[in-house]
Amino acid sequence: MKTQDYIDRESRYLAYNYHPLPVVLNRAEGCWVWDVDGNKYLDFLSAYSAMSAGHLNKRIQKALTDQLGQLGVPSRAFHTDKLGAFAEKLCLLTGMDKMCPMNTGAEAVETAIKAARRWGYRHKNIPENKAKIIVSSGNFHGRTTMIVGFSSDDLYKQDFGPFDGGFESVPYGDIEALKQAITPETCAYLTEPMQGESGIVMPPKGWLKQVQDICKDNNVLLILDEVQTGPGRTGKDFAFQHEIDSPDGLILGKALGGGVYPVSAFLANAEVMDVFEPGSHGSTFGGNPIACAIGSEALDILKDEKLTQRSAELGAYLKAELSKIDSPYIKDIRGAGLWVGIDIDPDKISARLLCEQLKEKGLLCKETHETIVRLAPPLTITKEELEWALGHIRDVLE
């Protein structure tokens, strides 16, 4: 079969809910992938930050296969020897008290919403069914009907209503708007510390510390979605560490699964997490031994291979070199660590076309909202590989 044959078969049998680049992958190793025609590409998307440790990382593979030889998915009806150890490791790394294991990022977000509302009723004495959660404009927290209901992107919501409400949006990075939105019925502010799907959007410096102070002053939970920004992606273990000690709640996913398995978690202080009791929330697959073995190894790799430090150093170099490119197409370069967005002038060229041209050079990245080229290579990338990519980015943009 040829490339187009594979694409045609997908078009025939799949829902058209993605618009992939016209490349059909069938093999990967480290930071590189190959297509069915034998062409080699450098992966500069890393599955939207899920592939931080590189494709088919040997340590991740061993953790997976070793656990497959012992115990798979017994459900949370029973204790296992892996879950407690994984929870302890994740809590110690994040500085949080407790965690609730889930599978996907969206599931962890839903868990956070349930916890925040119940905390509001049980600890803040908000009247029944009146709890409000403030969110940021431009947010992306997943694709469930509840989550898209508070998205500011009409495309995500179109013809999927009615939505349950209970959310109020304020402009991202606007401290005064947040202050004005808080009422006695506000239980939480849910936000990304740095926005990913919106186009690698950075808030004003000092914003997150101000947010934390406002939330504390008003007895409002600060819950951060770091599904894309952690662990290690922004040059810190977690993006919140650029400005604050810890939030009240933290949502993780993607990179926890080592690029081979869905692993996510909601972490919080004990007062928030203790609102759950048996039967109030759960997941058949969440926290299963395979997920725990992989997640634990992913955290060990982060530490052993100094991936956070690599992200900080190589990310600074990537941003500096991109900023030197003289191109009429570039409006802005922004990001943190190995998580960088090139803001493209849509009046001159589409980000999609640039990604297609980069693909022809052997570099795979993806556009966001037609105006941003998102660059997020595996954190295991070498400086030589980064230089190779920069050479092709310069060729295309200049």
Secondary structure, 3 states (H helix, E strand, C coil): CCHHHHHHHHHHHCCCCCCCCCCCEEEEEECEEEECCCCEEEECCHHHHCCCCCECCHHHHHHHHHHHCCCCCCCCCCCCCCHHHHHHHHHHHHCCCEEEEECCHHHHHHHHHHHHHHHHHHHCCCCCCCCEEEEECCCCCCCCHHHHHCCCCHHHHCCCCCCCCCEEEECCCCHHHHHHHCCCCEEEEEECCCECCCCCECCCCCHHHHHHHHHHHCCCEEEEECCCCCCCCCCCCCHHHHCCCCCCEEEECHHHHCCCCCCEEEEECHHHHCCCCCCCCCCCCCCCHHHHHHHHHHHHHHHHCCHHHHHHHHHHHHHHHHHCCCCCCEEEEEECCCCEEEEECCCCCCHHHHHHHHHHHCEECEEECCCEEEECCCCCCCHHHHHHHHHHHHHHHC
